[in-house]
Amino acid sequence: MLKQAIAAGALVISVIDPTLAEQPQRPVCVDFEPPLVLGTQYGAPAGNVPGDVIIPTPIPVAVDSFKFSGPGGTFGVALVNSAPFPFGSGQSMRTNNINLLFDFTKLGFTPLEVRFGFLDLGGFENISVNGTVIFAGELSSAPSPIGGANFAVTTTPVTGGKRGEATLLGPVMTLKVGGQEFWLDHVCASPQRGSPEK
């Protein structure tokens, strides 16, 4: 921000107040840690309906219907859980035939990078970005780009499945993702690509 300008003939000297310089914004993350209580259920068993917001801030998270790879779908259960294999940061959210919808529109910036960690121990997954038709299948087989964002998945094997990280290079305003034996953690939205972790 221009604090002072001094004209000297054709020369203009600008003095910038360094205290007003914008600092780069760090990623905003959902980690499913306390105050969320281990064992808490969301979805049909908890009396939720599709679209109910279960985490209001900093990134609103709602539960939503799950699409089968063939016709039809269901609305199952999400559970605050300790995953059977370590990934993410402590508690995670297990999804069983249900999707979680992450709404990044309230952040004050447009995310240009969204990352999330996952553990996949069977079944198939759903993903939708920016309101696209839901892809139902193996997460690593989802199309790229999806919803205008490039999508990449890296995995390492674990007994009975795999754990990994998914990256969307935006802009990303909404992300819907879930699975059948599928855990999510450390869902982070960044204002620029390659942002440092929080």
N, C-alpha and C positions, 0 to 999 in steps of 0.2 A: 504494500500500500504506500502510495506516495505521501511522505510526510512534509517535505519541503522541496521547492524548486527554486533555484537561483539562476536568473538569466544574466549572462555576461556576454554581450554582443550576440554572436551566433551560438555560443556555448551554453548549454543547459546542464547544470549539475543536479542530479537527483539524489536525495538522501532518503534511504529506506530505514524505517524503524524496524530493527530485527525482532522486537517483541511481537510485532504484528504479522510476521511471516507465518504462513500456514505450515503446520507440522503435518507430515504424512500420516494418514489414518491407519491404524493397525487393524488386522482382521477382527471381526466380531464372530464369536463361536458359541455353539450350543454343545455342552458336554454332558448333560444329563446327571450332573453331580448334585449333592444336597444343595438346596432344601428338598429336591426330589427324593422321595423315600424308596429305598430298595424294596422291590416287591409290589410297588403300586401298579395297578392295571388300568388300561384305557381301552376304549373300544366297546364292542357289544356287551361283554360281561360287566362292564362298569356303567352301563346305561347311556354311553355316548351315542351320538348319531354322526354320520359323516359330515364333516365340516366343523365339528366342535373344536375350539382352541383348547389345548391341554397345557401349553406353556405360553404365557402371554408376552414375555420379554426375555432377552433383548430382540430375538427373532421369533415372532409368533409361530408356533408349531400346532398344527391341527391334525386330527385323525381323519382318514378318508378311505373310501372303498378300494378294494383290491380287485384287479382284473385277472381272470384266468387266462392261460395261454390259448385256450379254446373259447367257446362261447361262455358268457356269463361271468360272474364274479361273486364276491362275498365281502363281509365286514367283520374281521376277526378281532384279534387282541394285540395290544402293545404292552410291554412289561418292562419296567425299570429293573435292570438285571446285572449281575456280574457274569460276564461272558465266560464260557468254559476254556477259552484260550485268550491270553492277554492281547489286547490291542487298545488303542485310544488312551483314555485317561480315567481308569477306575470304573465307575458305573457306566453302563451303556443302555440302549433301548433295543429290546428284542421285539421284532415284528413277526407275527404269525398270521398270514393272510390279511394284512392290513397295510395301508400306506400312511406315511407321515408327510404332511404338506408344510414346507418351510417358506415363509413369506418374507422376502428381503426388502419389500417396498417401504418399510418404516425406518430404515437405517440412516437415511440422510445422505446416502451415496448409492450409486448404481454398482453392484458388485461386478467386477470384471474377471474375478476368479472365485470359484466355489470348490472347496475340497471336503471330502468326508471319508472317514475310515469305516470299514465294514468287516464283518465275519460272516461267511456263507457256509452253512453246514448242510445244505440240501434244498431241493425244490427249485423254484425259479423266482425271478424278481420283476418288479415294476419300476419304471422310471418315466417321468414326464418333466419337461423343462419349459417354462414360460407358457404353460397351458396347452402343450402339444398333446396329441392323442397318446395314450399310455402305451409304451413298449412293454410287452410281457415276454420274458425269456431270460436267458443268462445275461447278467449285467454286462459282462465283457463283450457280448454280442450286440449291444444296443447301438443304434446308428450314430455316426458323427459326421457332420454336426447334428445336434438335436435341439430344437427350439432356438436356433441361431447361435448356439454355443458349441465349440469343439469339445469332444468328450473322450477321455482316455481313462483306462483302468490298468493298475498294476496289482499283481497278486503273488502271494507265496503260499505253498501248500501247508496245510495242517491236517492232522488225522481226521478223516471224514469230510474234508472240505478245503476251504482256502480263506485267507484273510487278505485285505488289500486296501488300496486307496483309490478313490475316483476323483478326477479333476474335470471341472467344467471351466472353459475359458469363454467368458461372457460376451455381452451383458446377460446377467441372470437375475430375473426378478422373482421367480418362484421355482421351487424344486419339489417334486412329489416322488417319493421313493419308498420301497418296502419290499418284503419278501415273505417266505414261508418258514424257513429256519435261518433268519437273517437278522444280524445285530448291526446297529449304527452307532457311531460316536464321532465326536470332534468334527461337527459340521461347521465349517468356517467360511465366511464371506469376506472378500478382500476388495478394497477400492481400486487396486491395481494388480496386475499380474506379478507373481513373484514376491508378494508381500511377506514380511517376516512374520513368523508365528507369534501369537500373543504370549 
